[in-house]
């Protein structure tokens, strides 16, 4: 990864694993970790998350309120950025969402959250084999990951209920009789 491998803006998809702050002198960039790529964008993480929510026809504010209501997470709530082919894109921040040090992680991309070697930080193992080391409490990160899982289960259960209700609401009409004008 280098500054030559960068974009101006970015939309989060299911292959996005993490958004990590990257400081180059005075410039704040975002390091994007995907399943098969790693590059920089010239935008803040907060703005990238907000724009991605808007891309999926939502807002960061409504996603935050939905999460706070469903999983009752008041601080650092996980959010559903959007729905990608029927699956929710659940991401969660390591710090307050507006904090410039916040890393945003994709719930589905994480295989394991473990203590680092000195026991103060965390190693996040992604499903592609990459490991991201963070200066965050492993207990706090596991709690965040658990809340994100609860949000995803709630959303999927709501999808199932809605799908079942749509079938109940459908009316079956008898076949039409021939028109008297025929």
C-alpha positions as CSV (number, residue, x, y, z in Angstrom):
1,X,0.0,0.0,0.0
2,X,1.2,3.4,-0.8
3,X,0.0,6.9,-1.7
4,X,0.1,6.0,-5.4
5,X,-2.5,3.4,-4.7
6,X,-5.4,5.7,-3.6
7,X,-8.8,7.1,-4.5
8,X,-10.7,10.3,-3.7
9,X,-13.8,8.6,-2.3
10,X,-15.1,5.2,-1.6
11,X,-18.4,3.3,-1.0
12,X,-18.5,0.4,1.5
13,X,-19.5,-3.0,0.1
14,X,-19.5,-6.5,1.5
15,X,-15.9,-7.0,0.6
16,X,-14.8,-4.1,2.8
17,X,-13.2,-5.5,5.9
18,X,-12.0,-2.3,7.7
19,X,-11.6,1.4,7.5
20,X,-8.5,2.5,9.4
21,X,-7.2,6.1,10.0
22,X,-3.9,6.9,8.3
23,X,-2.0,10.0,9.0
24,X,0.6,11.4,6.6
25,X,2.1,14.5,8.1
26,X,-0.9,16.9,8.4
27,X,-3.1,14.9,6.0
28,X,-5.7,12.5,7.4
29,X,-6.4,9.6,5.0
30,X,-8.4,6.4,5.3
31,X,-6.8,3.1,4.8
32,X,-9.4,0.7,3.3
33,X,-8.8,-3.0,3.8
34,X,-10.8,-5.2,1.5
35,X,-10.8,-9.0,1.0
36,X,-8.2,-8.8,-1.8
37,X,-6.9,-5.2,-1.7
38,X,-5.6,-2.5,0.6
39,X,-5.4,1.1,-0.4
40,X,-5.8,4.7,0.7
41,X,-8.6,7.2,0.1
42,X,-8.4,11.0,0.5
43,X,-11.5,11.2,2.8
44,X,-12.2,10.8,6.5
45,X,-13.7,7.6,7.8
46,X,-16.7,9.4,9.2
47,X,-17.5,11.0,5.8
48,X,-16.9,7.6,4.0
49,X,-19.4,5.9,6.4
50,X,-21.9,8.7,6.0
51,X,-21.7,8.7,2.2
52,X,-22.0,4.9,2.1
53,X,-25.2,5.1,4.2
54,X,-26.5,7.7,1.7
55,X,-25.5,5.4,-1.2
56,X,-27.8,2.7,0.2
57,X,-30.6,5.3,0.7
58,X,-30.2,5.8,4.4
59,X,-28.3,8.1,6.7
60,X,-25.7,7.5,9.5
61,X,-28.1,9.2,11.9
62,X,-31.0,6.9,11.1
63,X,-28.7,3.9,11.2
64,X,-27.4,4.9,14.6
65,X,-31.0,5.5,16.0
66,X,-32.1,2.1,14.6
67,X,-29.2,0.4,16.3
68,X,-29.7,2.2,19.6
69,X,-33.3,1.2,19.6
70,X,-32.8,-2.4,18.7
71,X,-29.6,-3.4,20.6
72,X,-29.7,-0.6,23.2
73,X,-26.1,0.4,22.5
74,X,-25.8,4.0,23.5
75,X,-22.0,4.4,23.0
76,X,-20.2,3.3,19.9
77,X,-23.3,1.5,18.4
78,X,-22.9,-0.9,15.5
79,X,-24.8,0.2,12.4
80,X,-26.3,-1.3,9.3
81,X,-24.7,0.8,6.6
82,X,-27.1,-0.7,4.0
83,X,-28.4,-3.9,2.5
84,X,-26.3,-5.6,-0.1
85,X,-28.2,-8.2,-2.1
86,X,-30.4,-8.9,1.0
87,X,-27.6,-9.1,3.5
88,X,-27.1,-6.3,6.0
89,X,-23.7,-4.6,6.0
90,X,-23.0,-4.4,9.7
91,X,-20.1,-2.3,10.8
92,X,-19.0,-1.1,14.2
93,X,-16.5,1.6,15.4
94,X,-13.7,1.0,18.0
95,X,-14.2,4.6,19.3
96,X,-16.9,7.2,19.1
97,X,-17.9,7.5,15.4
98,X,-16.7,11.1,15.1
99,X,-13.4,10.3,16.8
100,X,-10.6,10.5,14.2
101,X,-8.9,7.4,15.8
102,X,-12.0,5.3,15.3
103,X,-11.5,2.2,13.2
104,X,-14.7,0.7,11.6
105,X,-14.9,-3.0,11.2
106,X,-17.1,-5.3,9.2
107,X,-18.9,-7.8,11.5
108,X,-19.0,-10.5,8.8
109,X,-15.3,-10.2,8.0
110,X,-14.0,-11.1,11.5
111,X,-13.0,-14.6,12.4
112,X,-11.4,-14.0,15.7
113,X,-10.7,-11.2,18.2
114,X,-7.8,-12.0,20.6
115,X,-5.4,-10.3,23.0
116,X,-2.1,-9.1,21.4
117,X,1.2,-10.4,22.8
118,X,1.5,-7.8,25.6
119,X,-2.2,-8.2,26.6
120,X,-3.1,-4.5,26.2
121,X,-4.2,-4.4,22.6
122,X,-6.2,-6.5,20.2
123,X,-5.4,-8.6,17.2
124,X,-8.4,-8.9,14.8
125,X,-8.2,-11.9,12.5
126,X,-10.1,-11.4,9.2
127,X,-11.5,-14.3,7.2
128,X,-8.9,-13.8,4.4
129,X,-6.1,-14.5,6.9
130,X,-5.0,-10.9,7.5
131,X,-4.4,-9.7,11.0
132,X,-5.0,-6.1,12.1
133,X,-3.5,-5.0,15.4
134,X,-5.4,-2.3,17.3
135,X,-4.6,-0.3,20.4
136,X,-8.1,-1.2,21.9
137,X,-9.1,-3.3,24.8
138,X,-9.9,-6.9,23.7
139,X,-12.8,-7.0,26.1
140,X,-14.3,-3.8,24.7
141,X,-13.9,-5.0,21.1
142,X,-15.5,-8.4,21.9
143,X,-18.5,-6.5,23.4
144,X,-18.7,-4.3,20.2
145,X,-18.5,-7.5,18.0
146,X,-21.2,-9.1,20.1
147,X,-23.5,-6.1,19.8
148,X,-23.0,-6.1,16.0
149,X,-24.0,-9.8,15.9
150,X,-27.1,-9.0,17.9
151,X,-28.0,-6.2,15.5
152,X,-27.5,-8.5,12.5
153,X,-29.7,-11.2,14.1
154,X,-32.4,-8.7,14.9
155,X,-32.4,-7.4,11.3
156,X,-32.5,-10.9,9.8
157,X,-35.4,-11.9,12.0
158,X,-37.3,-8.8,11.0
159,X,-36.6,-9.7,7.4
160,X,-38.1,-13.1,7.9
161,X,-41.2,-11.7,9.7
162,X,-41.7,-9.2,6.9
163,X,-41.3,-11.9,4.2
164,X,-43.8,-14.1,6.0
165,X,-46.3,-11.2,6.4
166,X,-46.1,-10.3,2.7
167,X,-47.4,-13.8,1.8
168,X,-50.2,-13.5,4.4
169,X,-51.3,-10.2,2.9
170,X,-51.6,-11.5,-0.6
171,X,-55.1,-12.3,-1.8
172,X,-55.9,-15.1,-4.1
173,X,-58.6,-14.3,-6.5
174,X,-60.7,-16.9,-8.3
175,X,-60.1,-17.1,-12.1
176,X,-62.1,-14.7,-14.2
177,X,-65.3,-15.8,-15.8
178,X,-65.7,-15.2,-19.5
179,X,-66.8,-11.7,-20.3
180,X,-70.5,-11.4,-21.3
181,X,-69.4,-9.4,-24.4
182,X,-67.4,-12.4,-25.8
